[in-house]
């Protein structure tokens, strides 16, 4: 069952309940008011007749006068009194004695008697009036029984009645009208409610269609086009678009990560293939029959050791990158830049004792991981030793809340199209194949610097050397 149908059904049910309550109240008020009006008319008529009956009993020998306030009525059998000579045809009048026996009626027939039960007769004997609704041959009657009292005793009973057929027909017509009008109103209201709920829920339907299209096409760049007011549906559209933006960013990051992962696996496979092939080939040579000469065996073993060392270095570099990708947290503590630079330069000079490395580092302190900073500097110095034949300068300075460390070489420089890829894994550009390395040094340096809350960048132009700048947070306790 759709929301649209449920809303329309709920609206129609509320309207139906309202119409039922309204119709019941209106019908009850109409029935009560008409019955009260009939009672008032019967009471007034009965009062005039009671006066005439009482006069006839108290003045039997005196001719009945013509009361000014009593219209002439015709009632020949019971009494020749003007009060009974003008009864309206719609009213039925009977005169009973104190025991409830019929005394007079328009036609003087015993069949003219009107119902009077024992409870009503007892009430009348107690000098109380009595109302009763009874069924007759021509339909229901409203009967008013009025006691005629003389000297404190019940001497007679006047019954005035009026048929309820006209009232019943009127109430039946009113009930039919209310039912038909309510049904037509409900039908019309259901149609209007269905149309209004469709218009109201149209933006939600549009959002649903958009979500289905996005799910089918995986196109997270689409948005819900909503131009209505900023109501609940407007807030839903805004929230949905905001969710799509976050999903788009996450989807792009996942796609980028998957692409990098595929490239990474392909590059690792490529880099591992060469040393493993070399190791496999040398092991096959050692298994040859007849065996190799001792000199050849020594060369093979040397190649095996070198390739094993190369594999170990590659695996270690990959582990460093894997830890960085996993978000391994580094220490955040004060570290003296001068001390770290001195250690890194001392180890770098062991790689090439003939090269000159100039240190120009003041006594500044950074907030980071000392071992990670040392590893970054060793990577930069190692690259400078590989690609630069001249002097290498390492300097540092504090600028505001940052400390900048620069490694400047005098090498051939890096072309612009290569410079934008130097931090990509396994990327070596047009490097000399004789220069050892896997293209993982600068990616490791970038990952280690980023984990310490810093940045790394390279400035280079062909023929002018290169400057690698590392920026790290300055220690507030410096």
SVG drawing of the C-alpha trace seen along z (x, -y; Angstrom):
<svg xmlns="http://www.w3.org/2000/svg" viewBox="-79 -37 167 70">
<polyline fill="none" stroke="black" stroke-width="0.4" points="0.0,0.0 1.6,-3.3 2.0,-6.3 -0.3,-8.3 -3.1,-5.8 -2.6,-5.6 -2.7,-9.4 -5.8,-9.6 -7.5,-6.8 -6.6,-8.4 -7.9,-11.8 -11.1,-10.2 -11.6,-8.2 -11.2,-11.4 -13.7,-13.1 -16.1,-10.2 -16.0,-10.2 -16.6,-13.9 -19.6,-13.6 -21.0,-10.8 -20.7,-12.8 -22.1,-15.9 -25.0,-13.9 -25.8,-12.2 -25.8,-15.5 -27.9,-17.2 -30.4,-14.3 -30.7,-14.2 -31.2,-18.0 -33.9,-17.9 -35.7,-15.0 -35.6,-16.6 -36.7,-20.0 -39.6,-18.7 -40.8,-16.5 -40.6,-19.4 -42.6,-21.6 -45.3,-18.9 -45.4,-18.7 -45.8,-22.5 -48.7,-22.5 -50.4,-19.6 -49.9,-21.2 -51.5,-24.4 -54.4,-22.7 -54.9,-20.4 -54.9,-23.4 -57.9,-25.0 -59.8,-21.7 -59.1,-21.1 -60.7,-24.5 -63.8,-23.6 -64.1,-20.2 -63.7,-21.6 -66.3,-24.3 -68.8,-21.7 -68.3,-19.7 -68.5,-22.7 -71.5,-24.5 -73.7,-21.7 -76.9,-23.8 -75.5,-27.0 -75.1,-27.4 -71.5,-27.3 -70.2,-30.7 -68.2,-31.7 -64.7,-32.3 -62.9,-35.0 -59.6,-33.2 -61.0,-29.8 -61.8,-29.3 -65.1,-27.5 -64.6,-23.6 -67.0,-20.9 -67.4,-17.9 -71.2,-17.1 -71.3,-13.7 -69.5,-14.7 -70.5,-18.3 -72.2,-21.1 -69.4,-23.5 -67.9,-26.0 -64.4,-24.9 -64.9,-21.5 -66.3,-23.0 -63.1,-24.1 -60.6,-21.4 -57.9,-21.3 -58.1,-18.2 -54.5,-17.2 -55.1,-16.8 -56.9,-13.8 -58.9,-14.4 -60.3,-11.9 -62.0,-12.4 -61.6,-9.7 -63.0,-9.3 -60.9,-9.0 -60.5,-5.2 -59.2,-5.6 -62.4,-4.6 -63.3,-6.4 -66.1,-8.9 -66.2,-10.9 -64.7,-10.8 -65.6,-12.5 -67.5,-9.5 -68.6,-7.9 -67.1,-4.5 -65.2,-2.3 -62.6,-1.7 -61.7,-5.3 -59.9,-4.7 -56.2,-5.7 -53.6,-3.7 -52.9,-4.4 -50.8,-2.0 -51.0,-1.3 -48.0,-3.4 -49.5,-6.4 -52.9,-6.0 -51.2,-5.9 -49.3,-9.0 -52.5,-10.7 -54.2,-9.6 -51.4,-11.3 -52.4,-14.4 -49.3,-14.3 -49.4,-14.7 -48.2,-11.8 -46.6,-11.7 -46.7,-8.5 -45.7,-7.5 -47.9,-4.6 -48.6,-2.8 -52.0,-3.0 -53.6,-1.9 -52.5,-5.0 -49.0,-5.0 -47.3,-6.3 -49.0,-8.8 -47.7,-11.3 -50.3,-11.3 -50.5,-13.9 -52.6,-12.9 -53.7,-15.8 -55.5,-15.3 -58.7,-17.4 -58.7,-18.2 -61.6,-19.6 -61.4,-20.1 -58.1,-18.1 -59.5,-15.0 -59.1,-13.6 -62.4,-14.0 -61.4,-13.4 -58.6,-12.9 -58.1,-14.8 -56.0,-13.0 -54.7,-15.1 -52.6,-13.3 -51.0,-14.1 -49.7,-11.7 -45.9,-11.4 -46.0,-10.3 -45.2,-13.7 -42.3,-14.1 -41.1,-10.5 -41.1,-11.2 -39.2,-14.4 -36.6,-12.7 -36.3,-9.8 -35.8,-12.3 -33.2,-14.2 -31.4,-10.9 -31.4,-9.9 -30.2,-13.3 -27.4,-13.2 -26.3,-9.7 -26.3,-10.5 -24.6,-13.9 -22.0,-12.2 -21.3,-9.5 -21.0,-12.1 -18.8,-14.3 -16.5,-11.3 -16.2,-10.3 -15.4,-13.9 -13.0,-14.3 -11.3,-11.0 -10.6,-12.2 -9.4,-15.6 -7.3,-14.1 -5.8,-11.6 -4.9,-14.5 -3.5,-16.7 -1.4,-13.9 -0.1,-13.1 1.0,-16.7 2.5,-16.8 4.4,-13.5 5.6,-14.2 9.0,-15.5 9.4,-12.3 8.6,-10.3 11.2,-12.3 13.8,-11.6 13.0,-7.9 13.4,-7.9 16.7,-9.8 17.9,-7.3 17.0,-4.4 18.7,-5.9 21.8,-6.6 21.9,-3.0 21.4,-1.6 24.0,-3.9 26.4,-4.4 26.4,-8.1 26.8,-9.9 27.2,-13.2 23.5,-13.5 21.4,-15.6 17.7,-16.0 16.3,-19.0 13.9,-20.6 12.6,-24.1 9.8,-24.0 9.6,-25.6 12.1,-24.7 9.6,-22.4 10.1,-18.8 10.4,-17.6 12.8,-20.4 14.9,-19.4 14.8,-15.8 16.0,-16.9 18.8,-19.0 19.9,-16.1 19.7,-13.7 21.9,-15.9 24.3,-16.3 24.5,-12.6 25.1,-12.2 28.0,-14.6 29.6,-12.6 28.9,-9.4 30.5,-10.8 33.6,-11.8 33.8,-8.4 33.2,-6.7 35.9,-8.7 38.3,-8.0 37.5,-4.2 37.9,-4.2 41.2,-6.1 42.4,-3.7 41.4,-0.7 43.2,-2.1 46.3,-2.8 46.1,0.6 46.0,2.2 48.9,0.1 50.8,0.8 50.3,4.6 51.3,4.4 54.4,2.3 55.4,4.6 55.0,7.6 57.2,6.0 59.9,5.0 59.9,8.4 60.0,10.3 63.5,9.1 65.4,10.1 63.4,13.3 64.2,14.3 67.8,13.6 67.8,15.6 66.0,18.5 68.5,18.4 71.5,18.4 70.1,21.3 69.6,23.2 73.2,22.6 74.4,24.0 72.3,27.1 74.0,27.8 75.8,31.0 78.7,30.9 79.1,28.2 80.4,24.8 83.9,23.8 84.8,22.3 85.2,18.8 81.8,18.9 80.2,20.2 81.7,17.3 80.2,14.8 76.8,16.6 76.8,16.4 77.7,12.8 74.7,12.1 72.5,14.1 73.6,12.0 73.1,8.7 69.6,9.7 68.7,11.0 69.7,7.6 67.7,5.9 64.7,7.9 65.1,7.2 65.3,3.4 62.3,3.6 60.2,5.5 61.3,3.1 60.3,0.1 56.9,1.7 56.4,2.4 57.1,-1.3 54.5,-2.4 52.0,0.2 52.3,-1.1 51.8,-4.7 48.7,-3.7 47.3,-2.0 47.5,-5.3 50.2,-4.2 50.5,-7.0 54.0,-8.5 55.3,-10.1 54.7,-13.8 57.5,-15.1 60.1,-17.8 63.1,-16.9 66.3,-19.0 66.7,-19.5 70.4,-20.1 71.0,-16.8 69.0,-14.8 70.7,-16.5 74.1,-15.8 73.3,-12.1 71.8,-11.8 74.8,-13.6 77.3,-11.4 75.6,-8.3 75.2,-9.8 79.0,-10.5 79.7,-6.8 78.0,-6.2 80.4,-8.5 83.4,-9.7 84.5,-12.0 81.3,-14.1 80.9,-17.3 77.8,-17.8 77.4,-21.3 75.3,-21.8 73.7,-25.2 71.2,-24.3 70.4,-26.6 69.3,-25.2 65.5,-24.8 63.1,-22.2 60.3,-20.5 57.3,-18.6 57.4,-15.1 59.0,-11.7 62.8,-11.8 63.4,-8.5 60.9,-9.2 62.5,-12.6 65.9,-11.0 64.6,-8.5 63.2,-11.3 66.5,-13.2 68.5,-10.0 66.2,-9.4 66.7,-13.0 70.5,-12.8 70.7,-9.4 68.8,-10.7 71.1,-13.8 74.2,-11.6 72.8,-9.4 71.8,-12.1 74.0,-15.1 77.9,-15.1 78.5,-18.3 78.1,-19.8 75.0,-19.1 73.7,-21.7 71.2,-21.0 69.8,-24.0 66.9,-24.8 65.1,-27.9 62.1,-28.6 59.3,-30.6 56.4,-31.3 55.0,-28.1 56.8,-26.1 60.4,-24.8 61.6,-24.5 64.4,-22.0 65.9,-22.2 68.2,-19.8 69.8,-21.5 71.8,-19.6 73.6,-20.7 72.4,-17.9 70.9,-18.2 67.4,-19.0 64.0,-17.5 61.8,-18.2 58.4,-19.7 56.5,-16.7 58.5,-14.4 58.4,-16.6 54.6,-16.1 55.1,-12.3 58.2,-12.1 56.1,-11.2 54.3,-8.3 55.3,-4.9 57.8,-3.0 58.1,-6.1 61.7,-6.8 61.1,-8.8 64.1,-8.7 66.6,-7.7 69.7,-5.9 69.1,-2.2 72.5,-1.8 71.4,-3.9 70.0,-1.6 66.5,-2.1 62.8,-1.2 61.2,-4.6 59.9,-4.2 62.2,-6.7 60.2,-9.9 56.8,-8.3 58.1,-7.0 59.5,-10.5 56.1,-12.0 54.1,-9.5 56.4,-9.9 56.3,-13.7 52.5,-13.7 52.2,-11.4 54.1,-14.0 51.7,-16.8 54.1,-18.3 54.4,-18.8 57.1,-18.1 57.7,-19.7 60.3,-19.8 61.5,-22.8 63.6,-22.0 64.5,-23.3 66.7,-21.5 70.3,-22.5 69.8,-24.3 69.7,-21.4 66.8,-20.6 65.6,-21.8 63.5,-19.5 61.8,-21.4 60.2,-19.7 58.0,-21.7 57.2,-20.5 55.3,-22.0 57.6,-24.0 57.7,-22.8 55.8,-25.2 58.4,-24.5 61.3,-25.5"/>
</svg>
